[in-house]
Structures are given as structure tokens and as C-alpha cells.
Amino acid sequence: MDNPSLAEPLQMPVQVALGAWEIQNSRLLKLIDSLPEERLHDEIAPGKNTGVYILGHLIAVHDNMLPVLGLGDRLYPHLDEIFLRNPEKSGLPKPSLTELKANLAAVNERLSAGFATLSPAQWLDRHTAVSQEDFEKEPHRNKLNLLLNRTGHLAYHLGQLILLK
């Protein structure tokens, strides 16, 4: 859909959306780095997920953005079993916090590099989680909408993690 006539009016909304994504990610990194490791192993509230589980969940969700946005293959599909398909108390072994922090950095780096390759008009293209038929009926189900949705998801879980302070 790379329509040059759309590029100029879309440039600012896309920049705003990307800026919101970057702000939420920088807040997550700052919070994770500020908390002692033992706090991240605590539940955010009695009977709720730990900080480590939430971090792993975010990595798995963001990693899945790569193929959905057409930016390449996933880096850590094995994290889905632990952090998306099963609850915190499944008993499945979790990667170390050091490994998860490295995974987060790698996923963020790949996403940022991929985002930079998309023109403003390409953000209105269909993402791979929606069929062409459904996209024709609902063109708002595009890459920009997915980015906005995932930014909100990140902000929600960041709000949970703040409870560990």
C-alpha cells in the first residue's frame, strides 16, 4: 500500500505511536533495572503473577510482533509455552532474569530496526494475524493498530510491575 500521497498526513500519527511505544519500553527497562532481583521474583499481589513471569510474558508477546508485522522470524518462540500458554504456577522452569533481560533487549532492538523500515503508509497495511478477507471488511486491523494495542498491553503490565516497588 505504499501510497506516497498518504505519507505526509500519516507521518505525525505514526511518530506519535512509535514515540508512545518507546516511552513505555524505556519505562519498563528503567523499572526492571531499578528493582532488586529478588523483588522481581515476588508476586505483584498475593496469588498473582511474579515480575519475572510478567517480563517473560511481555517478551513473548513482543517477539510475536516480528512476524505479525512482517519484520522477520521470532527470536524466542520457546517462551510461548512458559509465558503465554501456561499460568505462572505451571511449574515449568523459567529462564534466569539475566537471560530474560537479554531477550528483552534483543527483541526491542529487532523491533526498533524493523519499525524504521516501514514507511508511514505501510503502517496502514494488513498485519499477518488478520486474513485479507477480514482486512477488506475491517481495514482498521492494520499494523499501526497492532502497535497501539501492544503499547497499551505493555502499559497495563508496567502498571502491575510498579506494584513491586
N, C-alpha and C positions, 0 to 999 in steps of 0.2 A: 504494500500500500504506500510505498514511499512517494507521496504526493508533495512536491515542493511548495505548492500553494498553501498547504496546511502547516508547514514547518514554522513559520513566524508566529502565528497565533498560538501554537501549541508549545512553543519554546518555554515560556514562563511557567505555565502549569506543570510541565514536566520537570523543570528545575525545582519548583516548589515541592513536588512529590519526592524527587530524589534527595532534596535537602532534608525533608522530614525523615526519610529513611536513614540518612547519615546521622542525623541528630539522635535518633533513637538508638542506633548502633553504638554511637560514641558514649551515650549514657549507660548502655549495657556494659561496655568494656570498662568504663570508669568504675561502675559499681562492683563488677566482678573483681577488678584489681584492688578495690579498697577493702573488700571483705576478707577476713582470715579464712583459710581453707576450711577449718572446722565449722564455721558458720554456714558455708555452702553445703555442708553435709546435713545441716539441720532442716527440719520441716518448716515451711513458711508459716504454718499454723498447725495445731495439733491434728494429726490424721491427714494432713495434706502433703503435697509433693515437697521434696527437698530442692534446694537451689541447684544441686548437680543435675537432678532429673530435669528441671525446667531448662537449664542450659543445654543439655543434650537434646531435648525436645526442639528448642529453637534452632539448633544446628541442623537437625534432621529436616525440619520444615524449610529452612533457608537453602539447604543443599538441594532440595527438590525443586527449588525455583530455577535452577540452572537449566534442566531440560524443558521445563514447562515454558520458560521464556525463550527457548531456542538458543541458549548460551553454552551448550555443551553437556557432557555427561556429568553425573553426580560424582562427588568425591567420596562420600561415606554412606552408601546405601545400607550397609550393615547396621547403622544406628537406628533404622526404622523399627527393627524387631524390639529393641530395648526401649526406645523413647516415643514411638508412635503406636505400635500395635499392642503394647503391653503396659499395664499400670506400673507405677513406682514400686509397689510391693510384690512384683512378679518373681523376685529372687534372681533375675538374670544379672550376671555380672556387668558392671558399668565400667567404662574406660576411666582412667585417672583424670583428675581435674586438669593436670598439666596437658594431657592428651586432648581433652575437650577444648581447652583454651587455644591450643594449636589448630584444632579442627575449625574452631570459630574464625580464627584469623585467616585460614586458608579459604574458607567459604566466602567470607566477606571480600577478600582480595579478588577472587574469581568473579563474584557478582559485580563488584565495582568496575572491573575491567570489561565485563560484558555489557553493563549498563552504558558505558562510554561508547560502545559500538553502535548503539541504537539511535537512530535519528528521532526527532520529535514525532514525526508521522508514524514511525514503526511502533511506537508505544501504543498506537491505536489498533494494531494488528491483533489477530486472534492468538491466544496462547494455546498450548497443546492439550490443556485439560478440558477444553471445550471443542465439540465437534464443529465442522464447517457449517453443517445444517443449523445447529443451535446458535452459532455465532451470527448467522444471517438473520435470525429472529431476534437475537439479543446482542447487538454489536457493542454494548457496554461491557461485555465479558471479554475485555481485552487485556493486554499486558500492563497498561497503566493501572487499570482497576485491580489487577492482581498485586501489583506493587503497593497500592494504597491499602489493600486488605492485609497484606503481610506486615506492613508498617503498623497498622492497628493491632494486629496479633502480637507483634513484638512489644508494643507499648503496654498491652494488657499484662503480659508476663513480666515485664520490667516492673510494673506496679506490684506484682506479687513478690518479686525478688527484693524490693525495697523493704519489705517487712523483715528481712534478715538483718537489717542494720541495728 
